[in-house]
């Protein structure tokens, strides 16, 4: 044990020496792209900055460039961002913080040097007292449920709120967005409708159901950004953020930097891990299933939990930020101590016979059977209700401080997300947020009658569409009285709907008319009502749709991600739709290719991170809707140009095989079976009428040579290296019957 401690102390000295020299050879937080991701190389290193399709960033903001504060720098990205934006000009920012807690937004704006006029809405007395002491200029407006426009005499610029997560988190009762506590989101929505700020920032847990996530996105009309605080801090905290503030073009690459390690937050202790676990309000309560990491106290060489002051620094607050006086008690002069009644003497125990050896063995076995396992080291934990001295000024207790810290923002993350407001050009473009329709919780739900939803077809493609008629049960019916139960029992889900069928003209070239490959076109309403009882059948709510009486026209809409199929190479790739137009007067004619369709898209490049795609600088223009297979749900990951696209899983692999089989001229044949082969394996498909051969070799990524060739051909087609069968029609000729190929590459 002594040798281990000496080794840890030696490592600590080396780390301190390196930090003093400000020299570190740590790797970037983003790993280099894999072989598969490097196939799309045209413009792959560039990215269009801003909020989903904005202007291009400067050279220093490109994904592959390293900033001065990264690598061997000091990690001070806040100062770098402030220097890049220049000095603040104009009036202070008027900010309203809902569910304010410890006032993380005020600390974040203070770190950025943003002048503000603050208003806080909070009901928890200890949290209010902390904000009053640490940010005395902030005015308090009370309960969000009673907040009216008259409470704030100024025009609000920014509304920030992290509404309760207890009903959304996987650790809670899972009642959903309409649960007894998380439904305060609708009060936040009402505030946005009443105050009409220029910007908003809404936060909650990333572990919520996709149905709740999509419902929040439906009302706020922006996709969430997913960010784990360990990217720029010393603690783990994965959260979703909905905001109309332009997303920062580039996340500082500081995940492995010394400035974001747990060691920088400790006082007289040595970190045993680089990052701290998730800080929750109940980390140290008895019976808690979530613990934080131990650290080694150097004074006595013993393991201990991290201190509250260290947690404050982990969350981005100054040391002793929460150490404030919450109340003052006075001693009455005539008060005298009350004598305690001595406990009664224990009753004498009756003598018991000595057990026989057999009885000893039986009782030992019984003891082993019913024993309770314990950790080798059981540190003291704090009590939920600590005793308070009757006479003194009471500072906040450690468990109360930890409770507030477990429910607060990560200050560095809020600083990162609000940093674009440092630039006057961004502030000048702010427009009032308009929330239309009802904001009453009882009148809103994740799925409304009349909505069009996409479902997965038999081949795993989400291009079946249905119009919702009615819905009951889970999320739509009142939850039975749960009492104090942790898990509640909801009524079974029942959704009545009518499927949409693609018109015969749009189905002419489809191999499987019931499972079409294309996802856009004209659809008719089936006169039959179907019932669905599982959320797993649904993919997303369809928003880019035009209703024409009993018909519906589905098309790729703005700010959507769609899968595009390239028939010549049996390959699929993904694009982000920057903008699209369509001639509504031509839709009822039911003539494919004559809809006046035009879409400007950005090619997406798969990164080495699971399900994460990069928006490249390659722009593609489409005039034929037939190539678009299906829309893919997505949300932003870390920065503006990274999208987490939900395309993985068995359904996606099945649909890729179905794409090839639905292509005219493609013949599926089997190679020789090995002992590990399966009838469901698509990697041993052979093309056309070639004789049976052995299964093609796979590379280290599990991709066959044929699939690699197909991937290279589609990239060559994108780069203009393949010769088209016919010349490309110019853009001003759009509207003609045929255009080959169906996309135009903009260099």
Buried (B, 14 or more C-beta within 10 A) or exposed (E): EEEEEEEBBEEBEEBEEBBEEEEBEBEBBBEEBBEBBEBBBBBBBBBBBBBBBBEBBEEEBBBEBEBEBBBBBBBBBBEBBBEBBEEBEEEBBBBBBBBBBBBBBBBBBBBBEBEBBBBBBBEBEBBBBBBBBBBEEBBEBEEBEEBEEEBBEEEBBBBBBBBBBBBBBEBBBBBBBBBEBBBBBBBBBBBBBBBBBBBBBBBBBBBBBBBBBBBBBBBBBBBBBBBBBBBBBBBBBBBBBBBBBBBBBBBBBBBBBBBBBBBBBBEEBBBEBBBBBBBBBBBBBEEEEBBBBBBBBBEEBEBBBBBBBBBBBBBBBEBEBBBBEBEEEEEEEEEEEEEEEEEEEEEEEEEEEEEEEEEEEEEEEEEEEEEEEEEEEEEEBBEEEEEEEEEEEEBBBBBBBBBBBBBBBBBBBBBBBBBBBBBBEBBEEBEEBEBEEEBEBEEBBBBEEEBBBBBBBEBBBBBBBBBBBEBEEBBBBEBEEBEEEEEBEBBEBBBBBBBBBBBEEBBEEBEBEEBBBBBBBBBBBBEEEEEBEEBEBBBBBBBBBEEEEEBBBBBBBBBBBBBBBBBBBBBBBBBBBBEBEBEEEBBEEBEBBBBBBBBBBBBBBBBBBEBBBBBBBBBBBBBBBBBBBBBBBBBBBBBBBBBBBBBEEEBBBBBBBBBBBBBEEBEEBEBEEEEEBEEEBBBBBBBEEEEEEEBBEEEEEEBBEBBBEBBBBBBEBBBEEBEEEEEBBEEEEBBEEEBEBBBBBEE
